[in-house]
Amino acid sequence: MSEPLRLGIAGLGTVGAGVVKIVRQKAALLEARTGRPIVISAVSARNRDKERGVSLATYEWVDDPVALAARDDIDVFVELIGGSDGPAKAATEAALKAGKDVVTANKALLAHHGQALAELAEAKGCVLRFEAAVAGGIPVIKALTEGLAANEVTRVMGVMNGTCNYILTRMENAGLTYEQAFDEADKLGYLEADPELDVGGIDAGHKLSLLSAIAYGTQVDFHAVELEGIGRVSAEDIRQAADMGYRIKLLGVCRLTGRGLEQSMAPCLVPATSPLGQLDGGTNMVVIEGDQVGQIVLRGAGAGEGPTASAVMGDVMDIARGTRLSTFGAPASLLKRATPAKSTAPAPYYLRMALVDKPGALAKVAAALGEAGVSINRLRQYGQSRESDSAPVLIVTHKTTREALDTALAAMPETGVVLGSPVALRIEAA
């Protein structure tokens, strides 16, 4: 019989417990599909006494994850601690320096330190895999690094944060305000300890930066991702988008152009009939467009014990089979730093603003848009607000560049008729 592949698991939260359950309950299946047993040698977590729904009695307990990472009786270090620095980073580095392969679900760690860790893994002849870090149970990393490797990727886009998609879906389907949907998601335990990681687009931005690196053979550059969260999306925006045949999603989009690498994570309108437009609840979706395959749509559970543990074990099983892949699909030494670029591709935009309720206000707004080269496709004006002397106005532009739109928006305060900051959402062809 082949030698078993021995795991050391650091982090025994929802995902870690799920990994232990799969190893215990699916032992015969794992061995049949990899040709060798997969076993757990030792585990580590902050709380030894916490009830996790699975027995840990047969595994050695190690208080320090860094010590676990360097043990002689493990072949693969499974990092499920979380966080971009601290114990997760220290333990991952220790494992690679000790010649251990690493499997992680930690998108923040890789978004901030992915290039350095990939270089360390390469120098030590180790594998660093992270399928579970992006879109939960959806095998999007494997799709990009393996199945679609012969394609020049023209665009990657997707909904990569289930919490935001849940909030936006509840706002539409139940008529909730953003605050009501946020509170509901919080009570259900969907939000991170720091909610801004979810609703601010940071978590999804981490994931997008990893996909960009693989898709375009570049170094991970999370800091170049343009981030905008969903906090300014109102119930009115949701209703008006639906009336126009669109739905609002926190959408990540990346593409490589002659100007550089565009990476954005922001609320966008997408056609309600498109795959992205039909996505409800906490489900994730990633759309990959390649020059040979056209459009590929991957949809599934973006979080949760089973889906994420499944992705972790997919990486573990590849290692058990002897599959050795570069972290980001190409040797780390060959990855170049991309020039960050803002999108110049023209697109229509949805604008919402409040105007002083007086004659000529709308004409001034139209003039400011026109002077910047932005033309109006559709416009809807409402009566005076009961709470203030303002009139809500909704505008859909013809295709324009973000640069032209920003010029127009910067001129709005000078009109003297626009109250507050307008909301501007790109309408993305999906």
N, C-alpha and C positions, 0 to 999 in steps of 0.2 A: 504494500500500500504506500502511496506517496506520503511524504511528510506533511503534517497539517500546517496550515497557515495560521499563525498565532496573532491575535489582536490584543492591543491595549487600548481601552476606551476611556477617554477623559471627557467628562460631562455626561450626566445621567438624568437629564431632564426628559422632556417628552420624546425627543428624537433618540437620545441615547438609550432610553428604556425600550424604544421600538426596535433599535438595532439588536439589543440583547434578546428580545423576544424572537426575532427572525432567526438569529443564530441558534437559539435553543429549539424552536419549534420546527424549523425547516432544515435541520442538519442533513438529512438524507438527500433532500432536493439540492442543497448547495453543493454537496459532494458529487452528486451525479452530474451536475452541470459544469463543474470546474475540474473534476478529476482528483480532488484532494479534500480532506476535511478542513473545515474552517472552525476554529475554536477561539475562545476568549481566555487569555492568561491572567489578566489583571484589569482592574477598573479604578477610576478616581472621580471624586466629586466633592463638593463642599460639605454635604450633609450625609453622613453614613447611615443615619437612622430614618431617613425619609422613606415613606411607602411609595414604591414605584410600580407595583402591579406585576413584578417578576422577581424571582429569587436570584440573589447575587451571592448566596452562601458558598458556592463552589469556586468563586473567583477571589484571588488575592486583592485586598484593598490597599491602595497607595494614596496617602493624603496629598502628596505633592505631584501634580501632573508632569512637572519637569523630570522628576525622578522616574515616573512611569515611562516617559518617552524614551529614556536611555536604557531601560532594562534589557538584559540579554535574552529573556524568554518571550519577547514579542518581535514580530516581523513587520507589522503594520500598526502605526499609531493613528487612532481615529479621534480627531479633535472635534468635539461638539460642545466646547465651553462657550464660545461666542466672544465678541468684542474684538476691536481692531488691534489692541495692544494687550499688555498685562500677561496673565498666565497663558492665554491662548497663543500669543506670539512666541513667548519664551519656550513653551513646550514644543511647539512646531519646529522652531529652530533647533532645539535640543535633539529632537527625533531625527531630523535630516542630518545633523552633524554626526549622529551616531550610526548613520547608514540605514535608517528605517524608512520605508515608504510611508507616506502620509495620505490619509483621506480626511477631508474636512467638509463641513457644511457652512463654513464661516465666510460669508460674502464680504463683510467689512474688513476682515483681516487681509483678504486677497485684493480688495479694491485699493487698500492703502499700501500694502507691502508685497503685492503679487510678483512684481518683477524681481525683487531681491530674493524672495523665497524660491522662485523658479530658477534663478541662477544658482542658488545654494543646492537645490535638489539636483540640478544638472551636474554640478561639480562633484557631488557625492554619488552620482550614479543612481539616484533615487527617483521614485515617481511621486508626484504631488497631484492628487485628483480631487475634484470639487463639484461633481454633478449635482449634489444636493444643495449647493449654494445658490443656484438660480432656478426659480420656478418649481421648487419642490420635487414632485414626482415626474415632471416632464423631462425626458432625456434630451434636452436642448444642447447641452455641452457635447454629448456624444454625437449628436446630429451634425454639429458644426465641425468638430475635430475629425470625424471619421466619415460618416455617410455623405456629407456634402463637401468633403475636402477638395474635390476636383473643380469646384465652382468658384468663380469670382462672385463674391457676395455684393449685391448692389444695394440692398437695404435690409436692416433688421429692425423690427418694431414689435411692440407688444405691451400687454398689461401684465405687470410683474409684481404687483402688490395686491394681494387678495383683500386686505383690510380696506384699502381705498376703493377697490371695486365694489366691495360690500356696501360701504357708505354711500357711494354714488347710486348704486342700484336701489337701496332703500329710500333714498331721496326721491327717486323717480317712481318706484312702484307703490310706496306707501305715502307719498306726499310729505315726507318729513323735511324739516329744515336741516341744514348741515349740523347744527349743534345737537339736534335730537338724534340724528343718525350716528354722530360721533359718540354720544353718551350710550346709545344702544350697543355699539361695537365695543366700547370700553367695558360695559357690564358683562358682555359675553366673553371677555378675555382676549379679544382679537388684537388689541393694541399693544405695542411694545411698552416697556417700562417708561421710555421716553417717547411719547406719542409722535413727536415731530419726525422721528425716524420713518414712520409710516406716512402720515398725512403731509409731511413736508417733502416727500419724494426722495428722501435720502436712501432708504433701504432699496427702493427700486433703482435709484441711480447707481448704487453699488453694483447691482446685477447687470445693468446696461453696460457699465464700463468693462466688465469681464467679457460679455458677449462681443463688444467692439474689438477688444484685443484679439480674440480668436478669429473673428470674421475678417479682420483686416491686417493681421500679422503685426500688430503694434504693441508697444508697452502699455500696460494698464495705466489710465490717466483719469481717475475719478474726479479730480479737481477741475478737469475741463468739461465736465458734464454740466449743462445749463439746467438748473433745478427750479421748478416752481411747483408748490404743493396745491392741494385742493381746497384750502381754507377759504378762498374767495369765491368759490362756486356756490351760487345761490339756488334755491328751489325754483326761482323764476328762470334762471339759466337752463336748468334741467327741463322745464316745461317748454320753453321756447325752442330748445334744440329738438325736442320730440315733435313739435309742431312743424318744424322744417325738415323732418325726416332724418334727424341725427340723434346720437347719444353721446354723452360726455364721458370720457375715460381718461384716467391718468396714463398717458401713453409715452412709452420710451421709443425714441427713433434714433438710429445711427446710420450714417452713410459716409463713404469716403469719396471726396471730390478732388478736383485739381487744386482747390484752395486749402484742403486739409480735412481733418476728421470732424464731422458734425456729430455731437452727442447731446440730445435734449430729453428731459423727463418733465413733462408738463401736461396739464389738462388740455385735451383736444376734443373737437367734435369729429366723430366718425360716422359714416352712413349706417343707419339702423339695420339695414339688411346685410351688412358685411359680417364676416365671422367675428371681428372684434366688436361690432355693434350688438351682436346677439349674445355676448358674454355676460352672464349674470353672477351675482353673489361673489363668493371668495375664489372663484376659479381664475386661473392664469391662462394666458395665451401668448405664444411667440410666433411671429410671422417672419419667415426668412425668404428672401428673394435672391435667387442665383441665376447666373447667365445661362446655365445648362438645364436647370430643373424648373425654372419659373418660380412660382410661389408655393412654399411649403407652410402649412399651418399646423402648429403643435398646441394642443389644448389639454388641460387636466388640472388636477389638484395642485395648488401652489404651496401648500403648507400642510401641517398635520403630522401626527406620529407615523402612520403607515406610509403615506407617499414619500415623505422625506427620508425615512429609514430605508425604504426601498431603493432610493437613489444612492444612499450611502453604500448599501450592500452591492449595488451594481458596480460601483468602483472597486470595492473589495474583491468581488468575484473576478473582475478583469485582472487584477493583480494576481489572484490565485491561478488564473489561466496562463500567466506569464506575459500578458499584454503590457508593453512598456511604451508610453506615449509622452511626448513633451507636454508640459503643463498647459500651455496655451496653443498647442497644435503645431508649433515650430520651435526649434531650439531657442532657448532664452537669449543666447548670445546674438541671435540674428534679428531679434525684435527691435524695431526702431521706434523712437519717440515721434509720434505724429504731431503735426501742426494743428492746434485746435482751431476750429472754424465755426462760425455761426451759419445757419442755414440761409442760403441765397435762393433756394428753389421757390418760385412764386406759388402762393396758395391763397385761397379765400380765407378771410378771418371773420369771426363773430365778435362784435363789440357791444358792450352794455355800458351805458353811462347815464347819469342823472343831470338834467339841464335845468337851469333857472327857468321857471315857467313865465316867460315873457316873449312878446313878438320878436322874431328875427333870430332867436337862439339857435334854432336848427340850421338856419342858413349859415351862421358863423361856423358851426361844426362842419358842415358840408364844404365850406370854403377852405378850412384848415386841412381837411382830407385832400381836397382837390389840389391845393398848392404843393402837397407832398407827393402827388401823382397817384393817390388812392381814390378809386372810383367806387360809388355805392351801387350795389346790386339790389339789395332789398332793405327796406327801412320800416320800422314800426314804432309809432309814438303813442304813449298812453296819456291819460288825463293826469291832472295834478295829484300828487300824493297827499293823503289826508294828514300825514305827520309833518310835512314841510312844503314849502313853496317850490317844489321840484317836479319835473315830469320825466319819468323813465323813458329812455329811447334805446331801441335795439337796431343794430345795423349789421348787415352781412355785406362784405366788400366783394368786388371782383378779385381775381387773383392779383396779388401784390407781394412784394418782398417784405420781410420783417423790418429791414432797414427803413424802407419808405413808411411803413406803418409806425415805427418808433418815432420817426421825424414828425409825423402828424400828431401822435399822442403827446410828444413834447411841446407842441404848439397849443394844445388844448387849454392850459391855464391862461394863456394870453387872450383867449376869446372872451374871458370874463363870464361865461355862461355855463361852464362845466363844473359841477360840484363833485369833489372827491376825485379819486383816480379811476379812470375807465377800466373795465375788465376786457381783456383781449384774448381770445382763444383761437388757435389755428384750426382750420378744418382740414383734416388729413385724409387723403384718398386711401382707402383701406381695401 
